[in-house]
Amino acid sequence: MDPVSLRIANRLAGSSDGAAALEVGGPGVELLVDADVVTISAAGPDMVWRIDGVSVAPNASRTITRGATVTLRPGRGAVYLYVGVHCGIDVPHVFGSSSFHVRSGVGGLAGQPLAVGDVIPVKARSSPELELDGSLVHHADDSVIRVIEGPQSEHFSPAAWETLLSTPYRISARSDRMGVRLEGSTLTHTDKGYNIVSDGIALGSIQVPGNGQPIVLGADRQTTGGYPKIAVIARADMFRFAQRPPGATVRFQSISAEQGADALRRLVGYLDRLVLRSALPVLNSERLLGLNLIDGGVWE
């Protein structure tokens, strides 16, 4: 749902951008390390993680050993965090992917959601500990989401388009990875109605069923759908939208397809310029003077 944080987590763990990782939502997760040594990372806005009860800086990687307990939860203003593992999670590829699709039960760990007591297979290896040098890009106007006019905009009155752009919508608690339901002003269809010949659905499509309440289609969206789509969230803003928690509000801003492509190029540029630094403390004269380097002495 948030490919930017996923990519950062994998880079911190010393893995490829497309390596399998864990997407953690809700109240979080507790993991027990059952390997001699492994390097893991955690990334996401305002996330919290602890190793054996000790807080760890967010957006970083750490090397841990057998018996360590890792607890992680998303930030209060976010929905997801991502756990990367050096060399990735060792699960079979299905249709070229190691992801798990909940509704179809395809992929992942034996086609089932993770449950208490499950063992997550990893190629247990260590990698240098790293931290993100700088802040995440998530918080820049995260309540203003840019949209591009949708493929069935003629199914909506001009007033509906103005309503979408001028009034706030609230993220419903009845949302998941397939669709994020929005609560707010009704979007009125024209006499064309709210049924169309089913067509392909892009990530971030905002479809509007008969009740006039929009639904944003996410990573687990259906392949085709029969409701008209008034707009599509710009790909460069979809990760920000996905991190808006239930109860939060969003406002939409109209941009052109060309502006959307330019915004995506800038996001790719941000990822290309990411700087990761060593998590080891810098050993300079100031730090040396602050350390107790002698714990005893002998005099004659």
Secondary structure, 3 states (H helix, E strand, C coil): CCHHHHHHHHHHCCCCCCCCCEEECCCCEEEECCCCEEEEEEECCCCEEEECCEEECCCEEEEEECCCEEEEECCCCCCCEEEEECCCECCCCECCECCEECCCCEECECCECCCCCCCCCECCCCCCCEEECCCCCCCCCCCEEEEEECCCHHHECHHHHHHHHHCCEEECCCCCCCEEEEECCCCCECCCCCCCCCEECCCCEEECCCCCCCEEECCCCCCEECCCEEEEECHHHHHHHHCCCCCCEEEEEECCHHHHHHHHHHHHHHHHCCCEEECCCCCCHHHHHCCCCCCCCCCC
